[in-house]
Amino acid sequence: MCAISGIANIRGDRNAVPIVEAMNHAQQHRGPDDSGIYADEHAVIGHRRLAIIDLESGHQPMEAFSDEKLILAVNGEIYNFQDLRETLSKRGHTFRTNSDSECILHLYEEYGEDFVHYLDGMFAFALYDVTRRRLLLGRDRLGKKPLLYFMNGDSLVFASEFAGLLAHPDVPLQLDENALSDYLSLQYIPFPNTAFRNIRKLPPGHLLSFNLESATVSIRCYWQLDYSIKNSEVSISAAAQELRKLVKQAVKKRLVSDVPLGTFLSGGVDSCIVTGLTAQFLYPAPCDTFTAGFGSAAYDERSAAQRSAEIINSVCGGNLRCHEKEIKSDDFDLVLKLIPKFGEPFADASAIPFYLISEFAKSKISVALSGDGADEIFAGYERYLAMRYAEYVYWLPETIRKMLFSGVANILPDRGERTTSGRLKRLLKLFASPEKSGYFNLLDRCPHSIKRELFGPAMQKALNRKSSECFTQLDWELIAIDKVEKLGELDLKTYLPGDILVKADIASMAHALELRSPFMDTAVVEFAARLPMKYKLCGKERKKILKMAFPEFITPELSARPKRGFGVPVASWLRDTWKAPAEEKLFHSRLLSEKFVNADVLKRLWDMHQSGEADYSYLLWNLIVLDLFLERVIDR
């Protein structure tokens, strides 16, 4: 796990090396163990290393000399590197290190750009073909590892994080109002957009090729999940056995490490399976687990995690060593410290406990396994079930649905999403929504009706476009036929790489902790896509086949446990310990002084939240984060 950065197509620019050195230094937290720079007259490439495999000889940028000269910098892990080494050695390739990254150089020599199809792992890389004067940037299939870039005249500039790009003196900082509007709705900005007009995220499963002769960029998709082929004839029990085998293989290959590792354990299905399998493979050696808790019972998963640990210990011989950390709300300064690390507005508040639990875990381990990805591929989110229910009412004309359901929804109190009335209110609003935008409306934290009142002159351009367009433009790319499965595919392209994986990467790498996700293994994901939807969402039961595959861990007790997610009680914090600093931040903000929002509307939303008349915690939190971002950008 590392960081990469660089500038290509430099024409005699002597400042390029110190600029990349500064970019490299800005990402030191991602790779505190080693650093390196490669430079010639056309490119400078930097690397920061977190040593996980081959601690002694994995220095990068890595060079290869055969018929051509190649330079490589990689962020991530290649899980099948041992098999690749064996195959390539038989073909005559000689390896100089035991690093997993070196196999990329030999694969490129053997297969050219098609080498990426042979990689099984999480990665973002820069491969500089000196002979052909071509730079390749690539990102793993699902977007575990980030990669950002912008064009600076005829030069391409890239980095793992915004921190790296912002160290470049010419980084373009023109704000994209549409992207900021999308952020207020979703709490993140979907790729390829960023908060800045000229900075882009390389999409997952894509390759970018930069021709240094012509200074031209081409981008192509090398992998897309195919939902069109279904294993309809296989029984669910046989499919569960095959899934069990694939998940076990996925966990086992992620246990290859020369440093200590452990797992994140919540009270849910996914982390219980990952932790149980990890404990089995490590036995009799201990398996360290890490759990976060809150003072609020609605959000605290410690007792559920303790019960999961008891079940796992009864199966695996009792080798779990469980560690817990309570997340407290009295440190608003943590917000001021954490939020800038994302580089653009990002308001998934679960980043706060993720950051703290990563810091806690790093004191004992350097690699952690998590359950990320299972909800998207096995239909685990409650909103998928809500969309299935919506199918039963969408046959009614929209005008009738609005009349029937909107009125009832407006009567219900708005006491927060985790309350019964909150869930019912959202469901009724979904039933009243147009079918094409229903899913987006279910996710939208700042509806267009509020934006029309809230947005000030600086954001007026964003009102010309409906927020849901950031999703509807992806419709043509979706393959799934089943309407709910199509939403899972959409989340795989938006929410997973834009929110879940960004949160996990930034929060963990801030402490140089590598995070691995077995459910995002290519073989597991591709197998899940071929399963009939009824094997995943069956009646009210979500993740049916995943639970069937591991009955020793997912007991009836655990299976019946309601899904909580890694939520944070922001609504109560904004009325309690965060009230004073949040109010100070909002009402003495760049949001107001630069006329991004209207002060009277903001005051009304704040007062309604404080009185308990409505729950505007998501929107208020989004605005606090946006102000922190604007403060840094405008000052710069």
FENGIVEN-V38986 format. One record per residue. N is the residue number from 1. RES is the residue in one letter. PHI is phi in radians with two decimals (999 if undefined). PSI is psi in whole degrees, 0 to 359 (NA if undefined). Layout:
# FENGIVEN-V38986
N:RES:PHI:PSI
N:RES:PHI:PSI
This chain:
# FENGIVEN-V38986
1:M:999:128
2:C:-2.67:197
3:A:-2.44:145
4:I:-2.19:157
5:S:-2.82:162
6:G:3.03:171
7:I:-2.38:131
8:A:-2.17:152
9:N:1.31:38
10:I:-1.40:131
11:R:-1.90:82
12:G:1.23:25
13:D:-1.48:107
14:R:-1.25:342
15:N:-1.42:353
16:A:-1.10:319
17:V:-1.11:309
18:P:-1.12:331
19:I:-1.16:313
20:V:-1.16:326
21:E:-1.07:320
22:A:-1.19:319
23:M:-1.08:318
24:N:-1.09:315
25:H:-1.13:325
26:A:-1.14:342
27:Q:-1.91:21
28:Q:-1.02:327
29:H:-1.06:334
30:R:-1.35:336
31:G:-2.58:80
32:P:-1.42:353
33:D:-1.54:336
34:D:-2.91:159
35:S:-2.57:157
36:G:-2.76:155
37:I:-2.35:134
38:Y:-1.96:138
39:A:-2.52:136
40:D:-2.41:191
41:E:-1.25:347
42:H:-2.04:346
43:A:-2.71:147
44:V:-2.27:127
45:I:-2.22:131
46:G:-2.00:156
47:H:-2.57:137
48:R:-2.04:137
49:R:-2.07:132
50:L:-1.83:110
51:A:-1.35:119
52:I:-2.11:316
53:I:-2.15:138
54:D:0.97:72
55:L:-1.14:337
56:E:-1.65:322
57:S:-2.11:24
58:G:-1.72:27
59:H:-1.04:141
60:Q:-2.36:161
61:P:-1.03:141
62:M:-1.72:137
63:E:-1.97:146
64:A:-2.28:138
65:F:-2.26:113
66:S:-2.37:245
67:D:-1.33:342
68:E:-2.49:161
69:K:-1.74:130
70:L:-2.23:143
71:I:-2.19:134
72:L:-2.30:136
73:A:-2.32:129
74:V:-2.26:141
75:N:-2.01:117
76:G:2.35:197
77:E:-2.39:139
78:I:-1.84:108
79:Y:-1.30:333
80:N:-1.73:25
81:F:-1.12:329
82:Q:-1.18:318
83:D:-1.14:320
84:L:-1.12:319
85:R:-1.05:317
86:E:-1.10:314
87:T:-1.12:315
88:L:-1.22:326
89:S:-1.10:321
90:K:-1.15:336
91:R:-1.55:4
92:G:1.78:4
93:H:-1.43:139
94:T:-1.93:125
95:F:-1.68:140
96:R:-1.76:344
97:T:-2.34:175
98:N:-1.78:12
99:S:-1.25:144
100:D:-1.19:334
101:S:-1.21:329
102:E:-1.07:333
103:C:-1.10:336
104:I:-1.12:319
105:L:-1.07:315
106:H:-1.23:324
107:L:-1.10:319
108:Y:-1.12:319
109:E:-1.07:326
110:E:-1.47:320
111:Y:-2.14:359
112:G:1.15:213
113:E:-1.11:340
114:D:-1.25:354
115:F:-0.99:331
116:V:-1.09:334
117:H:-1.16:340
118:Y:-1.56:352
119:L:-1.50:131
120:D:-2.09:106
121:G:2.98:194
122:M:-2.05:127
123:F:-2.84:155
124:A:-2.44:131
125:F:-2.38:158
126:A:-2.16:118
127:L:-2.07:115
128:Y:-1.79:112
129:D:-1.55:97
130:V:-1.12:319
131:T:-1.10:314
132:R:-1.53:356
133:R:0.93:58
134:R:-2.41:138
135:L:-1.97:128
136:L:-1.90:129
137:L:-1.98:134
138:G:-2.44:155
139:R:-2.35:146
140:D:-1.10:168
141:R:-1.05:321
142:L:-1.87:355
143:G:1.56:34
144:K:-1.11:320
145:K:-1.89:135
146:P:-1.48:159
147:L:-2.76:122
148:L:-2.06:153
149:Y:-2.72:162
150:F:-2.67:158
151:M:-1.63:130
152:N:-2.06:88
153:G:1.20:240
154:D:-1.77:19
155:S:-1.94:145
156:L:-1.79:128
157:V:-2.04:133
158:F:-2.45:158
159:A:-2.86:162
160:S:-1.28:323
161:E:-2.27:163
162:F:-1.04:328
163:A:-0.98:321
164:G:-1.19:313
165:L:-1.11:321
166:L:-1.21:347
167:A:-1.38:350
168:H:-1.42:129
169:P:-1.16:340
170:D:-1.88:19
171:V:-1.07:130
172:P:-1.35:127
173:L:-2.07:33
174:Q:-1.29:125
175:L:-1.30:144
176:D:-1.80:106
177:E:-1.09:322
178:N:-1.12:320
179:A:-1.13:321
180:L:-1.18:325
181:S:-1.16:317
182:D:-1.03:318
183:Y:-1.03:315
184:L:-1.11:333
185:S:-1.40:320
186:L:-1.91:345
187:Q:1.36:1
188:Y:-2.65:170
189:I:-1.96:115
190:P:-1.13:146
191:F:-1.16:158
192:P:-1.49:4
193:N:-1.32:158
194:T:-2.32:183
195:A:-1.19:347
196:F:-1.97:140
197:R:-1.09:324
198:N:-1.84:4
199:I:-1.81:135
200:R:-2.21:153
201:K:-1.70:130
202:L:-1.20:124
203:P:-1.11:152
204:P:-1.00:149
205:G:1.17:26
206:H:-2.20:153
207:L:-2.05:135
208:L:-1.95:128
209:S:-1.99:125
210:F:-2.01:117
211:N:-1.49:114
212:L:-1.29:342
213:E:-1.31:315
214:S:-1.80:355
215:A:0.97:42
216:T:-1.97:148
217:V:-2.01:135
218:S:-2.26:141
219:I:-2.21:134
220:R:-2.39:150
221:C:-1.48:127
222:Y:-1.83:352
223:W:-2.69:136
224:Q:-2.52:136
225:L:-1.19:132
226:D:-1.84:111
227:Y:-1.65:1
228:S:-1.39:337
229:I:-1.77:122
230:K:-2.03:138
231:N:-1.50:66
232:S:-1.24:337
233:E:-1.50:343
234:V:-1.34:139
235:S:-1.26:158
236:I:-1.18:328
237:S:-1.21:319
238:A:-1.17:321
239:A:-1.14:323
240:A:-1.13:322
241:Q:-1.16:320
242:E:-1.19:319
243:L:-1.09:319
244:R:-1.00:315
245:K:-1.09:316
246:L:-1.17:319
247:V:-1.17:320
248:K:-1.08:317
249:Q:-1.10:320
250:A:-1.11:319
251:V:-1.19:316
252:K:-1.05:316
253:K:-1.20:339
254:R:-1.55:4
255:L:-1.70:2
256:V:-1.31:115
257:S:-2.87:145
258:D:-1.73:10
259:V:-2.30:163
260:P:-1.10:146
261:L:-2.40:166
262:G:-2.81:201
263:T:-2.41:159
264:F:-1.62:125
265:L:-2.10:118
266:S:-1.87:198
267:G:-1.69:12
268:G:-1.69:175
269:V:-1.10:312
270:D:-1.13:308
271:S:-1.21:332
272:C:-1.14:317
273:I:-1.14:313
274:V:-1.09:316
275:T:-1.17:318
276:G:-1.07:315
277:L:-1.18:320
278:T:-1.07:316
279:A:-1.07:320
280:Q:-1.10:314
281:F:-1.22:328
282:L:-1.45:338
283:Y:-0.91:137
284:P:-1.54:1
285:A:-1.13:151
286:P:-1.24:154
287:C:-2.09:115
288:D:-1.45:133
289:T:-2.13:153
290:F:-2.34:129
291:T:-2.29:139
292:A:-1.82:146
293:G:-2.38:163
294:F:-2.24:161
295:G:-1.21:333
296:S:-1.37:124
297:A:-1.08:327
298:A:-1.16:341
299:Y:-2.03:349
300:D:-1.46:122
301:E:-1.90:12
302:R:-1.12:317
303:S:-1.17:322
304:A:-1.17:321
305:A:-1.16:323
306:Q:-1.10:320
307:R:-1.16:319
308:S:-1.05:318
309:A:-1.09:321
310:E:-1.09:317
311:I:-1.11:314
312:I:-1.10:316
313:N:-1.08:324
314:S:-1.18:334
315:V:-1.58:323
316:C:-1.83:6
317:G:1.67:8
318:G:1.34:34
319:N:-1.71:13
320:L:-1.36:137
321:R:-2.04:107
322:C:-1.68:134
323:H:-2.18:134
324:E:-2.14:148
325:K:-2.40:127
326:E:-1.51:130
327:I:-1.63:120
328:K:-1.86:158
329:S:-1.74:7
330:D:-1.56:7
331:D:-2.07:81
332:F:-1.19:338
333:D:-1.08:333
334:L:-1.07:322
335:V:-1.04:314
336:L:-1.13:333
337:K:-1.46:320
338:L:-1.42:313
339:I:-0.97:319
340:P:-1.07:339
341:K:-1.15:340
342:F:-1.42:341
343:G:1.40:337
344:E:-2.48:168
345:P:-1.01:127
346:F:-2.61:116
347:A:-2.14:23
348:D:-1.25:104
349:A:-1.16:344
350:S:-1.19:351
351:A:-1.07:333
352:I:-1.15:304
353:P:-1.14:328
354:F:-1.10:319
355:Y:-1.09:315
356:L:-1.25:322
357:I:-1.25:331
358:S:-1.19:319
359:E:-1.08:317
360:F:-1.11:315
361:A:-1.15:322
362:K:-1.06:337
363:S:-1.18:344
364:K:-2.17:332
365:I:-2.39:168
366:S:-2.10:351
367:V:-2.34:132
368:A:-2.22:140
369:L:-1.74:142
370:S:-2.32:173
371:G:-1.73:17
372:D:-1.00:143
373:G:1.75:337
374:A:-1.18:325
375:D:-1.11:320
376:E:-1.24:321
377:I:-1.60:342
378:F:-2.06:18
379:A:1.01:57
380:G:-1.62:343
381:Y:-1.36:144
382:E:-1.07:329
383:R:-1.16:336
384:Y:-1.17:320
385:L:-1.14:321
386:A:-1.07:320
387:M:-1.20:327
388:R:-1.13:317
389:Y:-1.07:321
390:A:-1.08:330
391:E:-1.04:331
392:Y:-1.34:345
393:V:-1.98:349
394:Y:-1.23:351
395:W:-1.27:341
396:L:-1.30:146
397:P:-1.02:146
398:E:-1.02:321
399:T:-1.08:321
400:I:-1.23:319
401:R:-1.09:319
402:K:-1.07:316
403:M:-1.15:319
404:L:-1.25:313
405:F:-1.71:327
406:S:-1.13:319
407:G:-1.07:315
408:V:-1.13:319
409:A:-1.08:322
410:N:-1.23:334
411:I:-1.32:326
412:L:-1.15:143
413:P:-1.21:148
414:D:-1.78:85
415:R:-1.83:11
416:G:2.01:155
417:E:-1.22:335
418:R:-1.55:3
419:T:-1.62:161
420:T:-1.07:317
421:S:-1.16:325
422:G:-1.13:317
423:R:-1.14:316
424:L:-1.13:321
425:K:-1.08:314
426:R:-1.13:320
427:L:-1.11:317
428:L:-1.16:322
429:K:-1.13:324
430:L:-1.10:315
431:F:-1.07:329
432:A:-1.48:350
433:S:-1.38:156
434:P:-1.04:141
435:E:-1.00:319
436:K:-1.19:331
437:S:-1.94:8
438:G:-1.04:317
439:Y:-1.17:318
440:F:-1.10:318
441:N:-1.09:330
442:L:-1.17:328
443:L:-1.62:339
444:D:-1.16:120
445:R:-1.61:350
446:C:-2.53:80
447:P:-1.00:158
448:H:-1.02:327
449:S:-1.09:324
450:I:-1.32:321
451:K:-1.05:323
452:R:-1.04:324
453:E:-1.48:320
454:L:-1.34:319
455:F:-1.17:132
456:G:-1.57:187
457:P:-0.97:325
458:A:-1.19:344
459:M:-2.02:9
460:Q:-1.10:326
461:K:-1.02:327
462:A:-1.19:341
463:L:-1.31:349
464:N:-1.31:349
465:R:-2.23:134
466:K:-1.19:139
467:S:-1.04:324
468:S:-1.13:348
469:E:-1.11:337
470:C:-1.17:341
471:F:-1.74:316
472:T:-1.11:335
473:Q:-1.20:345
474:L:-1.58:353
475:D:-0.96:320
476:W:-1.18:340
477:E:-1.49:344
478:L:-1.37:140
479:I:-1.85:326
480:A:-0.99:146
481:I:-1.63:311
482:D:-1.04:132
483:K:-1.11:322
484:V:-1.31:321
485:E:-1.09:327
486:K:-1.07:326
487:L:-1.22:323
488:G:-1.10:320
489:E:-1.12:320
490:L:-1.10:316
491:D:-1.08:326
492:L:-1.14:334
493:K:-1.67:343
494:T:-2.18:289
495:Y:-1.12:317
496:L:-1.11:303
497:P:-1.31:336
498:G:-1.54:333
499:D:-2.10:292
500:I:-0.98:311
501:L:-1.34:329
502:V:-1.13:312
503:K:-0.98:311
504:A:-1.12:318
505:D:-1.19:308
506:I:-1.16:315
507:A:-1.18:323
508:S:-1.37:316
509:M:-1.26:343
510:A:-1.05:336
511:H:-2.00:15
512:A:0.98:42
513:L:-1.88:123
514:E:-1.49:134
515:L:-2.00:130
516:R:-2.14:142
517:S:-2.23:96
518:P:-1.04:327
519:F:-1.21:348
520:M:-1.68:12
521:D:-1.06:137
522:T:-0.99:315
523:A:-1.11:321
524:V:-1.17:314
525:V:-1.13:316
526:E:-1.18:323
527:F:-1.15:316
528:A:-1.08:323
529:A:-1.15:333
530:R:-1.50:350
531:L:-1.32:143
532:P:-1.04:144
533:M:-1.06:329
534:K:-1.16:342
535:Y:-1.35:341
536:K:-1.77:309
537:L:-2.00:106
538:C:-2.12:105
539:G:1.11:237
540:K:-1.58:352
541:E:-1.51:124
542:R:-1.73:153
543:K:1.01:36
544:K:-0.95:310
545:I:-1.22:328
546:L:-1.16:320
547:K:-1.15:320
548:M:-1.10:326
549:A:-1.22:338
550:F:-2.35:65
551:P:-1.15:336
552:E:-1.20:334
553:F:-1.74:320
554:I:-1.66:81
555:T:-1.27:165
556:P:-0.95:325
557:E:-1.09:312
558:L:-1.25:323
559:S:-1.10:326
560:A:-1.45:352
561:R:-1.21:130
562:P:-1.14:143
563:K:-1.28:134
564:R:-1.94:326
565:G:1.31:176
566:F:-1.66:60
567:G:-1.40:167
568:V:-2.32:135
569:P:-1.34:60
570:V:-1.10:323
571:A:-0.97:312
572:S:-1.29:325
573:W:-1.07:321
574:L:-1.21:341
575:R:-1.67:355
576:D:-2.23:254
577:T:-1.17:333
578:W:-1.61:356
579:K:-1.01:307
580:A:-1.12:308
581:P:-1.16:327
582:A:-1.19:318
583:E:-1.11:318
584:E:-1.07:319
585:K:-1.17:315
586:L:-1.21:318
587:F:-1.71:5
588:H:-2.27:55
589:S:-2.05:163
590:R:-1.19:335
591:L:-0.95:319
592:L:-1.52:314
593:S:-1.16:329
594:E:-1.70:7
595:K:1.07:42
596:F:-1.38:326
597:V:-2.33:160
598:N:-1.52:128
599:A:-1.09:320
600:D:-1.18:323
601:V:-1.21:317
602:L:-1.03:318
603:K:-1.12:321
604:R:-1.13:316
605:L:-1.11:318
606:W:-1.10:313
607:D:-1.13:320
608:M:-1.13:323
609:H:-1.22:317
610:Q:-1.12:325
611:S:-1.36:346
612:G:1.48:4
613:E:-1.14:329
614:A:-2.64:162
615:D:-1.88:100
616:Y:-1.88:27
617:S:-1.09:319
618:Y:-1.04:310
619:L:-1.16:317
620:L:-1.12:319
621:W:-1.12:318
622:N:-1.01:319
623:L:-1.23:323
624:I:-1.07:314
625:V:-1.12:318
626:L:-1.08:320
627:D:-1.13:320
628:L:-1.05:322
629:F:-1.18:311
630:L:-1.07:323
631:E:-1.03:315
632:R:-1.21:316
633:V:-1.21:314
634:I:-1.18:321
635:D:-1.10:323
636:R:-1.17:NA
